[in-house]
Amino acid sequence: MDRSTPIDHSDESQWRAIFRDRGVKRINDIYNAGLSDCYQALLEKYQCQASMVVPIYQGDRMWGLLGTYQNRSSRDWQDIEAWLLVQVADQLGVAIAQAELYQQTQTQAQDLKTHLQQLSETQAQLIQAEKMSSLGQMVAGVAHEINNPIGFIYSNLGHIENYCRDLLGLAELCQQQAAEINPVLADYTSTIDLDFILSDLPKVLQSMEVGTERIREIVLSLRNFSRLDEAAQKPVDLHEGLESTLMILQHQLNAVGDQVGIELIKNYDNIPAVNCYASQVNQVFMNIIANAIDALKHSSTPRPQITLTTGLTQVNDRPHIRVTIEDNGPGIPAAIIRKIFDPFFTTKPVGQGTGLGLSISYQIITEKHKGHLRCYAKPNLDTTFEIDLPLT
């Protein structure tokens, strides 16, 4: 259709049809165009004496209208004016389409970024889960293999002690009678220093019993830490999990060479069992305490300390058990603490850290247990991690 063709404005059906064909609606004088009373009143409200309106299209879809108005008097709209207004409307349609396309592109880019982040976090979870699964299987296997022979030794120590007591009694009796009965026996008891054996053998047996008991405690701690047979949630004593973790990390707490030992302070409160995945919570304890040990080892703190505190608290009017792990190390700069739970973020040199430990810990506490994991730290001050696990 020729867009410059004059329009009979009194025929409303005609200009509506022209709108559908990208036409122009020209009103030279609102009082002589046969407009409805409500339309005329609307134009008067805006002090409009004449108007020209064209549709703005995006392809075959009408997006809106572009209008121009004459306020002071009526106007005989020219074809060139109509043509110019149509060109402006076409350019507006193109610009709006490009803006919407840009918005869609931005939205898609943001969606892609979100998906990549989720993929990265999922990958981190899979990697860490596989690592912990392998570690748990290894720990459980080692604990099982050690438990069998140490159980045999431990169960027979009592019998050995009784046998040795009887034999020592016999040896002592023989010693008393040796000089009178058999000079050869007397010479032999002097050669082997029977008096020393009689006094030292009970001490050796006692040391063996203490050492065996210690090995049994370590094996029990390894089994409690791995907990491969406890895939479902169940009531767990968090103190038991903390002690198992500390048992495994004990060698890192001890003084080695010029390295000062790390003092461990426990402020355990009387807390009930909490329903959780025990092995995963133990993993969180392991990650945070191991990081604290590493930070203290690389600091100049004269008396390095790690303080463990447990107790009941209220979070959003719900009862929680709070486990606080605090060290008096160098602290964490503000620029770093904001990223501390991000996947793959680490301040350690290449090859010494994956940046997965705290990220996985955060997901374990917040997503799987619906709890809270927070970190409070400042440069050159203490670093504190708070773990809140809901009781109900």
N, C-alpha and C positions, 0 to 999 in steps of 0.2 A: 504494500500500500504506500502511496505517496504521502509521506508524513506532513508535507506542507499543504495538503488539501484542506480547504476551509471546512470547519465542522459546524454542523447545526447543533448548537449547544442546548437548544430546547428539547432535542430528542435524546433523552437520557440513555436509551438503549444503544444509540449510535456511538456515543463516546465510550460507553462501557465496552462495546465491541472493539473500538479502536485501541483501548487500553490493552486488550488481549493481543492485538497485533502491533504492540509497541508504538501506539499512536500518541497524539498530543491532545489534551483537553484545554481549549482556550476559552476564557470568559472575558470579553471586552468590557462588559458592564454588568455588574451583579444584579442590577435592578431591571435589566432588559434581557435577561438570559433565560427566563422561565424556570428559575431555580425553585426548589421547594422552600417553604418558609424556614424550616430548621437549618437548611444549608446556608440560606441567605443570612440568617441570624448569626450563624457561626462565623461567616466571613466578615460581617459587621463588627463582631467582637474583636477581631484583629485589625479593624479599620482598613479592610481590604475593599478597593473599588473595582479592581480587575485582577485576574489570576490566570496563570498558565501552569499546568501540571503534566509531568511525564512520568511514566513508570520506570523504575530501576530494575533491570533484569540481571539474573545470573543464569545464563543459558536459557532454558525455557521456564524458569521459575521466577515469578515476580517477587523481588526482595522487598521493595518499598516504593515510595513516591518522592519525586523531587519537584518542588513547587517554587514559583517566583510570583511576587505580588506587587501591584501598583496601589499605593495607599492614598495618594492625594486626589486622584481623579480616575476616570475610566481610561482605557488604553486600547488602541487598535493593534493587537499583537501582529507583528510581521512574520513572514515565513522564515526569514533569516534568523529571527529570534527563536522561533520554534526549533529550527535546525540546530542552533547553538546549544539550546537546552537539552535536546536529545543527545548531542555529542557529550555534554557534561555528564548526563545520566549514564551513558554507556561507559565512560571512563570510571565513574563511581562504581558501577557494577563490577568492572574489572578489578579495581582497587579493593573492593570489599571481598571479592572472591580470593584475591591474593592474601588479604589479611586473614581470612578464615583458613586458607591453606597453610599459612604460616603458623596460625594457632594450632592447627591439627599436627603440623610438623613438630612444634614445640611439645605438644602433648605426647606425641609418639616418642619423641626423644626422652621425655621424662619417664614415660612407661618403660622404655628400653633401659634407661639408667636404673630404674627400680628393679626390673627383672634381672639385670646384670648383678646388682647388689645382692638380690635374693639368691641368685645362682652361686655367687661367691660365698655367701654365708652357708648355703647348703653344702658346697664343696668343703668348706672348713669343717662343718659338722661331720661330714662323712670321713674326712681325713682323721680328725681327732677321735671320732668314734672307733675307727679301725685301729688307731694307735692304742687307745685305752682297752679295746677288746683284746688286742694282741698282748698288751701288758698284763691285763687281768688273767688271761689264760696262762701266760708264762708264770706269773706270781702264784696262781692257784696250783699249777703243775709242780713248781719248785716246792711249795709248801706241802703238797701231798707227798712228794718223794722224800722230803726231809722228815715228815711226820712219822712215817712208818718205822725207819730205823731208830729215830730218837725215842719213839714210844716204846720200842722193845728195850732200849737201854734204860730208860727211866723206870719202866716197870720191874726191871731186874736189879736195880740198884739196892733196893731194900733187902733182897735176898743176899746179894753180895756183901752188904754190910753185916748181916747176921753171920754169914759164913766166915767173914774175916774176923769178926769178934770172937767166934769160937776158935778159929785157928790161932789167933793172937793169944788167947787164953792158954791154948795148948802149948804154944811156943814159950810163953812165960813160965809155965809149969816145968817144961823140959829144961829151961835155962836154970831154974832153981835146983833141979836134980842132976844137971849135966856133970858138974864137977865130981859128984860122988859116984855116978853110974858109969859114965863114959868120957874119958879125957878127950877123945876125938870129937865128940859132940860139943864139948866145952870150947875146944879150939875153933870149931866152925862158927859157933854163935858169936865168938869174939871177932872172927874175920868179917862176918856180914854186918856187924854192928847191930845186933838184934834189939838193943835198947832204943836205938834211933828209929828202927822200923816199927817197933811197938808204939812209939809216940807219934810218928809221922803218918802212918797208913790211915788212921781215922781221919786225919786232916785232909789227906788226898781224896778219900771217899766223899767227905763233906764238900770239897771243892767241885768234884765231879757232879754231885747232886745239884749244887747251885748253878753250875754251867749248863747242865741238862735242863733245869727249870727255865733258865734264861732262853735257851733255844726253843723250848716249847712255847714260851710267851711270844717270841718273834714269829714262829710259825702261825700261831693263833692270830697275831696282828696281820700277817700277810693274807690269811684266809678272810678275816673280817674286812680288810681293805678291798679285796677283789670282789667278794660276794657274788660270784657268777651264778649261784643258784637262787638269787633273789631278784628276778627280773621285774616283778610287780612291786607296787607300792606296799609298804608294811610299816608298822610302828617301829621306830629305830631310836636307840639311845645315841644322841649326837656326841656325847662325851666318849663313847666307845670308838666312834669314827675318828674323832680328833686324836685319841691316844694311838690308834692304829697308824694314822698318818705320821704322827711324831716318832713312832717307833721306826718307821721306814726312813725318815729323814734324820734320825738321831746322829748318824755319822757326820752330817753336814753341820750340826750344831756344835760339835766338839772342837776344841782348839787344835790346830795343826801347824807346827812350826812357829812362825812369827804371827800367824793368824790368831786373833783373840777368839775364844769361844763365845758363843751366843747364849745369853741367859734367857731361860724360859720362865715366864711368870703365868700362872694359871689362876684365874678368878672364876671358878666354876660355881654356878648357882644350882639349886635343886630344881631341875626342869623335867617336865614329863617327856615321854617318847613322842616323836613327831612322825606323822605318816609321810614317807618319802621314798624315793629310789636311793637306797643306801650307797651303792657303788658310785652313782653319779654325784651325790653330795660329797662323798669322800674325795672324788676327783676334784671338786671345787676347793676343798680344804687343801689338797695337795698343791694345786696350782698357785693359790694365794700365799701359802706358807713358804713354798719353794721360791717364789718371787721375792718375798721378804728376806729370806736368807741370802739370796743372791745380791739384793740391794745392800744389805749390811756388810757383806764380804767385800764389796767394792767401795765402801765408805770409810771415812776416818773417824767414825764414832768410837770414843774410848771404851765405852761399856755398852756394846750392842745388846739390845733386848727385843724380845718378841713377847707380847702380852696377849693371852687368849682369855676372853670373857664371854660367859654365857648367862642368859637370863630371860625372863618373860617381859614382853612389851606389848603395847597396843599400836596397831597401824590401821588407820581408817576404821577405828572402832572395832577392830577384830584382833583376837589374841594371836600373837606370834612369838616364836622363839628367836631371839637375836643372838647371833654368834659374831663377836667382834675380834678381828685379828689386827693388831697394831704393832708397828715397829718404830724404833727411834732412829731410823736411817736418814738419808739426805732429803727425803720428801720428793714431790713431783711438781714440776713447773705447770702453771695454769694452761699453757698452750698444749701440753701433752695430756693432762688429765681429761680434757674434753674428748680425746681420741682413744682413751685407754681400753675401752671395750669394743673398739672397731676391729673387724676381722683383719688379720695379717699386719696389724700395726704393732711394731716393736721398736724399742730403743736400743736393743742389743745389737752387737756387730753381726754381720752376715755369717750364717752358719751356727749361731749360738741361740737363736730364737726364731720361732715361726710366727709369732703374733696371734696364735690361736687360743692359748690357754685361757686368758681372761674373757675373750669373746665367747668361747664355749661355756665358760662358767656363768656368764651373764644369761645366756640362753637357758642353761639348765635351771637356774634359780627362778628367772622371770617367766619363762614360757612353760616349762614342764612342771614347775612347782607353784606357779602363780605367786611367787614371793618377790623380794626386792634385794638388789645388790647395789650398794653405793660405795663410793670411794671419796674420802676426804683427805686432802693433802695440800701442802704449800711448800715452796722451795725452802730447803734447810730446816724443815720441821718434820714431825712425825707423819707417817702415812697410816690411815685407818680404813679397813674394809668392814662394812656392816652387811651381814647376811641375815635376812628376815625370812623365816619359813612359817607359813600359816599353820595353826593347830587344827583348824576345822575347815 
